[in-house]
């Protein structure tokens, strides 16, 4: 078997060097909680407009939650 030519080796070295230089580096960000990570991701990747509108309509149709006992108690009801 013949050893690969020096031209081929040189080309492979150049391709490897180019790949290392152009490869994006990960951000490496750490989050204190899962909620914080989800909020950060939501800011970076907003939902499509159609989906956002559907969610807003659904949330608007939900009934308001009942007042808690302490709110009723302090309001004098």
N, CA, C and O atoms as a Tinker XYZ file with bonds, in Angstrom:
   308  protein
     1  N      0.833000   -1.173000    0.000000    73     2
     2  CA     0.000000    0.000000    0.000000    64     1     3
     3  C      0.880000    1.240000    0.000000    63     2     4     5
     4  O      1.889000    1.295000    0.703000    81     3
     5  N      0.498000    2.225000   -0.784000    73     3     6
     6  CA     1.298000    3.429000   -0.888000    64     5     7
     7  C      0.869000    4.453000    0.167000    63     6     8     9
     8  O     -0.322000    4.587000    0.447000    81     7
     9  N      1.814000    5.163000    0.744000    73     7    10
    10  CA     1.447000    6.209000    1.710000    64     9    11
    11  C      0.753000    7.359000    0.978000    63    10    12    13
    12  O      1.054000    7.606000   -0.190000    81    11
    13  N     -0.169000    8.066000    1.639000    73    11    14
    14  CA    -0.855000    9.181000    0.994000    64    13    15
    15  C      0.146000   10.271000    0.611000    63    14    16    17
    16  O      1.157000   10.477000    1.283000    81    15
    17  N     -0.157000   10.948000   -0.463000    73    15    18
    18  CA     0.758000   11.981000   -0.930000    64    17    19
    19  C      0.784000   13.145000    0.046000    63    18    20    21
    20  O     -0.159000   13.346000    0.812000    81    19
    21  N      1.857000   13.902000    0.013000    73    19    22
    22  CA     1.982000   15.041000    0.920000    64    21    23
    23  C      0.955000   16.120000    0.589000    63    22    24    25
    24  O      0.522000   16.861000    1.472000    81    23
    25  N      0.559000   16.211000   -0.701000    73    23    26
    26  CA    -0.455000   17.192000   -1.086000    64    25    27
    27  C     -1.787000   16.863000   -0.427000    63    26    28    29
    28  O     -2.479000   17.760000    0.055000    81    27
    29  N     -2.154000   15.568000   -0.401000    73    27    30
    30  CA    -3.395000   15.143000    0.224000    64    29    31
    31  C     -3.350000   15.417000    1.727000    63    30    32    33
    32  O     -4.328000   15.898000    2.298000    81    31
    33  N     -2.242000   15.120000    2.357000    73    31    34
    34  CA    -2.100000   15.379000    3.785000    64    33    35
    35  C     -2.219000   16.865000    4.073000    63    34    36    37
    36  O     -2.875000   17.260000    5.036000    81    35
    37  N     -1.593000   17.688000    3.250000    73    35    38
    38  CA    -1.648000   19.136000    3.433000    64    37    39
    39  C     -3.079000   19.643000    3.297000    63    38    40    41
    40  O     -3.506000   20.512000    4.058000    81    39
    41  N     -3.825000   19.102000    2.329000    73    39    42
    42  CA    -5.210000   19.519000    2.119000    64    41    43
    43  C     -6.064000   19.122000    3.321000    63    42    44    45
    44  O     -6.906000   19.906000    3.759000    81    43
    45  N     -5.864000   17.931000    3.858000    73    43    46
    46  CA    -6.626000   17.481000    5.019000    64    45    47
    47  C     -6.326000   18.354000    6.228000    63    46    48    49
    48  O     -7.237000   18.679000    6.989000    81    47
    49  N     -5.084000   18.734000    6.419000    73    47    50
    50  CA    -4.710000   19.594000    7.545000    64    49    51
    51  C     -5.389000   20.952000    7.406000    63    50    52    53
    52  O     -5.889000   21.495000    8.391000    81    51
    53  N     -5.414000   21.509000    6.186000    73    51    54
    54  CA    -6.066000   22.801000    5.967000    64    53    55
    55  C     -7.552000   22.725000    6.258000    63    54    56    57
    56  O     -8.099000   23.633000    6.885000    81    55
    57  N     -8.237000   21.641000    5.810000    73    55    58
    58  CA    -9.669000   21.492000    6.047000    64    57    59
    59  C     -9.964000   21.388000    7.540000    63    58    60    61
    60  O    -10.925000   21.980000    8.031000    81    59
    61  N     -9.148000   20.647000    8.247000    73    59    62
    62  CA    -9.336000   20.493000    9.684000    64    61    63
    63  C     -9.145000   21.828000   10.394000    63    62    64    65
    64  O     -9.909000   22.155000   11.302000    81    63
    65  N     -8.156000   22.591000   10.004000    73    63    66
    66  CA    -7.895000   23.894000   10.605000    64    65    67
    67  C     -9.046000   24.851000   10.335000    63    66    68    69
    68  O     -9.454000   25.597000   11.225000    81    67
    69  N     -9.578000   24.836000    9.103000    73    67    70
    70  CA   -10.705000   25.710000    8.768000    64    69    71
    71  C    -11.936000   25.358000    9.581000    63    70    72    73
    72  O    -12.644000   26.249000   10.049000    81    71
    73  N    -12.203000   24.064000    9.757000    73    71    74
    74  CA   -13.366000   23.631000   10.523000    64    73    75
    75  C    -13.258000   24.085000   11.973000    63    74    76    77
    76  O    -14.253000   24.509000   12.561000    81    75
    77  N    -12.079000   24.005000   12.553000    73    75    78
    78  CA   -11.892000   24.422000   13.940000    64    77    79
    79  C    -12.078000   25.917000   14.095000    63    78    80    81
    80  O    -12.600000   26.373000   15.112000    81    79
    81  N    -11.659000   26.689000   13.103000    73    79    82
    82  CA   -11.769000   28.137000   13.204000    64    81    83
    83  C    -13.192000   28.625000   12.991000    63    82    84    85
    84  O    -13.588000   29.624000   13.592000    81    83
    85  N    -13.977000   27.947000   12.150000    73    83    86
    86  CA   -15.326000   28.416000   11.834000    64    85    87
    87  C    -16.394000   27.782000   12.710000    63    86    88    89
    88  O    -17.543000   28.220000   12.666000    81    87
    89  N    -16.069000   26.782000   13.493000    73    87    90
    90  CA   -17.060000   26.132000   14.338000    64    89    91
    91  C    -17.506000   27.097000   15.438000    63    90    92    93
    92  O    -16.672000   27.681000   16.129000    81    91
    93  N    -18.832000   27.264000   15.601000    73    91    94
    94  CA   -19.312000   28.162000   16.655000    64    93    95
    95  C    -19.038000   27.580000   18.039000    63    94    96    97
    96  O    -19.165000   26.376000   18.263000    81    95
    97  N    -18.670000   28.440000   18.936000    73    95    98
    98  CA   -18.393000   28.021000   20.299000    64    97    99
    99  C    -19.682000   28.126000   21.128000    63    98   100   101
   100  O    -20.420000   29.102000   20.987000    81    99
   101  N    -19.959000   27.152000   21.977000    73    99   102
   102  CA   -21.162000   27.230000   22.806000    64   101   103
   103  C    -21.061000   28.386000   23.794000    63   102   104   105
   104  O    -19.973000   28.754000   24.239000    81   103
   105  N    -22.213000   28.946000   24.125000    73   103   106
   106  CA   -22.253000   30.109000   25.002000    64   105   107
   107  C    -21.780000   29.758000   26.411000    63   106   108   109
   108  O    -21.102000   30.563000   27.051000    81   107
   109  N    -22.124000   28.584000   26.896000    73   107   110
   110  CA   -21.683000   28.160000   28.211000    64   109   111
   111  C    -22.355000   28.921000   29.337000    63   110   112   113
   112  O    -21.719000   29.206000   30.352000    81   111
   113  N    -23.610000   29.250000   29.184000    73   111   114
   114  CA   -24.333000   29.990000   30.211000    64   113   115
   115  C    -24.950000   29.019000   31.208000    63   114   116   117
   116  O    -25.483000   27.977000   30.824000    81   115
   117  N    -24.877000   29.364000   32.486000    73   115   118
   118  CA   -25.480000   28.541000   33.527000    64   117   119
   119  C    -26.686000   29.267000   34.105000    63   118   120   121
   120  O    -26.703000   30.494000   34.201000    81   119
   121  N    -27.686000   28.494000   34.486000    73   119   122
   122  CA   -28.916000   29.049000   35.044000    64   121   123
   123  C    -29.117000   28.500000   36.448000    63   122   124   125
   124  O    -28.724000   27.374000   36.754000    81   123
   125  N    -29.739000   29.318000   37.298000    73   123   126
   126  CA   -29.989000   28.900000   38.677000    64   125   127
   127  C    -31.175000   27.954000   38.786000    63   126   128   129
   128  O    -31.247000   27.144000   39.710000    81   127
   129  N    -32.111000   28.059000   37.836000    73   127   130
   130  CA   -33.286000   27.200000   37.881000    64   129   131
   131  C    -33.758000   26.901000   36.467000    63   130   132   133
   132  O    -33.343000   27.547000   35.504000    81   131
   133  N    -34.627000   25.916000   36.363000    73   131   134
   134  CA   -35.203000   25.550000   35.077000    64   133   135
   135  C    -36.087000   26.684000   34.570000    63   134   136   137
   136  O    -36.100000   26.977000   33.375000    81   135
   137  N    -36.825000   27.319000   35.476000    73   135   138
   138  CA   -37.698000   28.430000   35.084000    64   137   139
   139  C    -36.895000   29.556000   34.431000    63   138   140   141
   140  O    -37.316000   30.124000   33.424000    81   139
   141  N    -35.751000   29.867000   35.004000    73   139   142
   142  CA   -34.898000   30.920000   34.449000    64   141   143
   143  C    -34.418000   30.539000   33.046000    63   142   144   145
   144  O    -34.363000   31.383000   32.151000    81   143
   145  N    -34.076000   29.275000   32.866000    73   143   146
   146  CA   -33.624000   28.809000   31.558000    64   145   147
   147  C    -34.744000   28.906000   30.524000    63   146   148   149
   148  O    -34.502000   29.312000   29.387000    81   147
   149  N    -35.964000   28.538000   30.909000    73   147   150
   150  CA   -37.098000   28.606000   29.987000    64   149   151
   151  C    -37.413000   30.048000   29.631000    63   150   152   153
   152  O    -37.700000   30.345000   28.471000    81   151
   153  N    -37.366000   30.945000   30.598000    73   151   154
   154  CA   -37.625000   32.366000   30.310000    64   153   155
   155  C    -36.560000   32.929000   29.360000    63   154   156   157
   156  O    -36.882000   33.672000   28.433000    81   155
   157  N    -35.315000   32.577000   29.590000    73   155   158
   158  CA   -34.236000   33.037000   28.715000    64   157   159
   159  C    -34.452000   32.508000   27.298000    63   158   160   161
   160  O    -34.304000   33.246000   26.324000    81   159
   161  N    -34.799000   31.241000   27.189000    73   159   162
   162  CA   -35.027000   30.638000   25.881000    64   161   163
   163  C    -36.214000   31.297000   25.178000    63   162   164   165
   164  O    -36.175000   31.511000   23.967000    81   163
   165  N    -37.261000   31.619000   25.927000    73   163   166
   166  CA   -38.428000   32.264000   25.332000    64   165   167
   167  C    -38.077000   33.647000   24.786000    63   166   168   169
   168  O    -38.622000   34.066000   23.765000    81   167
   169  N    -37.178000   34.353000   25.452000    73   167   170
   170  CA   -36.756000   35.665000   24.957000    64   169   171
   171  C    -35.927000   35.530000   23.682000    63   170   172   173
   172  O    -36.014000   36.373000   22.789000    81   171
   173  N    -35.128000   34.475000   23.600000    73   171   174
   174  CA   -34.272000   34.276000   22.440000    64   173   175
   175  C    -35.032000   33.713000   21.241000    63   174   176   177
   176  O    -34.666000   33.964000   20.093000    81   175
   177  N    -36.099000   32.947000   21.515000    73   175   178
   178  CA   -36.849000   32.258000   20.461000    64   177   179
   179  C    -38.344000   32.507000   20.642000    63   178   180   181
   180  O    -39.045000   31.653000   21.185000    81   179
   181  N    -38.841000   33.648000   20.201000    73   179   182
   182  CA   -40.271000   33.924000   20.386000    64   181   183
   183  C    -41.117000   32.951000   19.570000    63   182   184   185
   184  O    -40.682000   32.488000   18.516000    81   183
   185  N    -42.319000   32.637000   20.048000    73   183   186
   186  CA   -43.182000   31.709000   19.307000    64   185   187
   187  C    -43.704000   32.368000   18.035000    63   186   188   189
   188  O    -43.713000   33.595000   17.929000    81   187
   189  N    -44.133000   31.573000   17.084000    73   187   190
   190  CA   -44.733000   32.150000   15.880000    64   189   191
   191  C    -45.963000   32.981000   16.244000    63   190   192   193
   192  O    -46.634000   32.696000   17.236000    81   191
   193  N    -46.258000   34.000000   15.450000    73   191   194
   194  CA   -47.354000   34.927000   15.747000    64   193   195
   195  C    -48.685000   34.196000   15.870000    63   194   196   197
   196  O    -49.480000   34.512000   16.756000    81   195
   197  N    -48.938000   33.237000   15.007000    73   195   198
   198  CA   -50.210000   32.505000   15.049000    64   197   199
   199  C    -50.372000   31.765000   16.381000    63   198   200   201
   200  O    -51.446000   31.784000   16.983000    81   199
   201  N    -49.317000   31.124000   16.824000    73   199   202
   202  CA   -49.363000   30.397000   18.096000    64   201   203
   203  C    -49.533000   31.361000   19.265000    63   202   204   205
   204  O    -50.314000   31.094000   20.178000    81   203
   205  N    -48.819000   32.465000   19.246000    73   203   206
   206  CA   -48.924000   33.451000   20.322000    64   205   207
   207  C    -50.348000   33.993000   20.412000    63   206   208   209
   208  O    -50.864000   34.189000   21.512000    81   207
   209  N    -50.987000   34.238000   19.273000    73   207   210
   210  CA   -52.372000   34.724000   19.276000    64   209   211
   211  C    -53.327000   33.690000   19.846000    63   210   212   213
   212  O    -54.226000   34.034000   20.613000    81   211
   213  N    -53.143000   32.430000   19.481000    73   211   214
   214  CA   -54.016000   31.371000   20.000000    64   213   215
   215  C    -53.873000   31.229000   21.510000    63   214   216   217
   216  O    -54.869000   31.066000   22.215000    81   215
   217  N    -52.652000   31.290000   22.007000    73   215   218
   218  CA   -52.429000   31.179000   23.452000    64   217   219
   219  C    -53.055000   32.373000   24.173000    63   218   220   221
   220  O    -53.680000   32.200000   25.219000    81   219
   221  N    -52.896000   33.582000   23.628000    73   219   222
   222  CA   -53.474000   34.777000   24.247000    64   221   223
   223  C    -54.995000   34.685000   24.311000    63   222   224   225
   224  O    -55.594000   35.071000   25.316000    81   223
   225  N    -55.625000   34.182000   23.257000    73   223   226
   226  CA   -57.090000   34.017000   23.266000    64   225   227
   227  C    -57.518000   33.003000   24.317000    63   226   228   229
   228  O    -58.501000   33.220000   25.027000    81   227
   229  N    -56.791000   31.904000   24.420000    73   227   230
   230  CA   -57.128000   30.869000   25.397000    64   229   231
   231  C    -56.997000   31.400000   26.814000    63   230   232   233
   232  O    -57.859000   31.145000   27.655000    81   231
   233  N    -55.942000   32.123000   27.084000    73   231   234
   234  CA   -55.721000   32.663000   28.425000    64   233   235
   235  C    -56.792000   33.705000   28.764000    63   234   236   237
   236  O    -57.233000   33.791000   29.911000    81   235
   237  N    -57.205000   34.483000   27.783000    73   235   238
   238  CA   -58.224000   35.507000   28.027000    64   237   239
   239  C    -59.563000   34.875000   28.381000    63   238   240   241
   240  O    -60.350000   35.469000   29.117000    81   239
   241  N    -59.831000   33.681000   27.867000    73   239   242
   242  CA   -61.109000   33.006000   28.129000    64   241   243
   243  C    -61.147000   32.303000   29.479000    63   242   244   245
   244  O    -62.224000   31.904000   29.923000    81   243
   245  N    -60.027000   32.141000   30.135000    73   243   246
   246  CA   -59.997000   31.455000   31.425000    64   245   247
   247  C    -60.641000   32.324000   32.501000    63   246   248   249
   248  O    -60.465000   33.542000   32.503000    81   247
   249  N    -61.394000   31.698000   33.425000    73   247   250
   250  CA   -61.987000   32.491000   34.517000    64   249   251
   251  C    -60.907000   32.958000   35.485000    63   250   252   253
   252  O    -59.859000   32.329000   35.627000    81   251
   253  N    -61.189000   34.074000   36.145000    73   251   254
   254  CA   -60.241000   34.568000   37.143000    64   253   255
   255  C    -60.213000   33.601000   38.318000    63   254   256   257
   256  O    -61.241000   33.019000   38.663000    81   255
   257  N    -59.059000   33.425000   38.932000    73   255   258
   258  CA   -59.002000   32.533000   40.087000    64   257   259
   259  C    -59.762000   33.139000   41.269000    63   258   260   261
   260  O    -59.851000   34.359000   41.413000    81   259
   261  N    -60.302000   32.263000   42.101000    73   259   262
   262  CA   -61.038000   32.716000   43.282000    64   261   263
   263  C    -60.096000   33.460000   44.220000    63   262   264   265
   264  O    -58.906000   33.157000   44.300000    81   263
   265  N    -60.651000   34.437000   44.923000    73   263   266
   266  CA   -59.829000   35.186000   45.877000    64   265   267
   267  C    -59.430000   34.281000   47.026000    63   266   268   269
   268  O    -60.201000   33.419000   47.448000    81   267
   269  N    -58.236000   34.478000   47.523000    73   267   270
   270  CA   -57.753000   33.647000   48.617000    64   269   271
   271  C    -58.431000   34.053000   49.926000    63   270   272   273
   272  O    -59.034000   35.122000   50.011000    81   271
   273  N    -58.331000   33.210000   50.926000    73   271   274
   274  CA   -59.000000   33.445000   52.205000    64   273   275
   275  C    -58.522000   34.727000   52.856000    63   274   276   277
   276  O    -59.313000   35.442000   53.471000    81   275
   277  N    -57.231000   35.031000   52.727000    73   275   278
   278  CA   -56.720000   36.232000   53.389000    64   277   279
   279  C    -57.179000   37.495000   52.683000    63   278   280   281
   280  O    -57.344000   38.529000   53.330000    81   279
   281  N    -57.392000   37.442000   51.365000    73   279   282
   282  CA   -57.924000   38.616000   50.665000    64   281   283
   283  C    -59.368000   38.871000   51.084000    63   282   284   285
   284  O    -59.773000   40.016000   51.282000    81   283
   285  N    -60.142000   37.790000   51.217000    73   283   286
   286  CA   -61.527000   37.934000   51.668000    64   285   287
   287  C    -61.578000   38.454000   53.106000    63   286   288   289
   288  O    -62.393000   39.314000   53.440000    81   287
   289  N    -60.706000   37.925000   53.937000    73   287   290
   290  CA   -60.706000   38.294000   55.333000    64   289   291
   291  C    -60.355000   39.777000   55.530000    63   290   292   293
   292  O    -60.982000   40.471000   56.331000    81   291
   293  N    -59.319000   40.262000   54.771000    73   291   294
   294  CA   -58.910000   41.655000   54.909000    64   293   295
   295  C    -59.880000   42.626000   54.239000    63   294   296   297
   296  O    -59.910000   43.804000   54.594000    81   295
   297  N    -60.663000   42.160000   53.290000    73   295   298
   298  CA   -61.612000   43.053000   52.635000    64   297   299
   299  C    -62.905000   43.180000   53.448000    63   298   300   301
   300  O    -63.722000   44.058000   53.173000    81   299
   301  N    -63.098000   42.312000   54.446000    73   299   302
   302  CA   -64.253000   42.420000   55.315000    64   301   303
   303  C    -65.450000   41.611000   54.828000    63   302   304   305
   304  O    -66.557000   41.798000   55.334000    81   303
   305  N    -65.261000   40.735000   53.878000    73   303   306
   306  CA   -66.389000   39.916000   53.393000    64   305   307
   307  C    -66.695000   38.789000   54.329000    63   306   308
   308  O    -67.611000   38.007000   54.074000    81   307
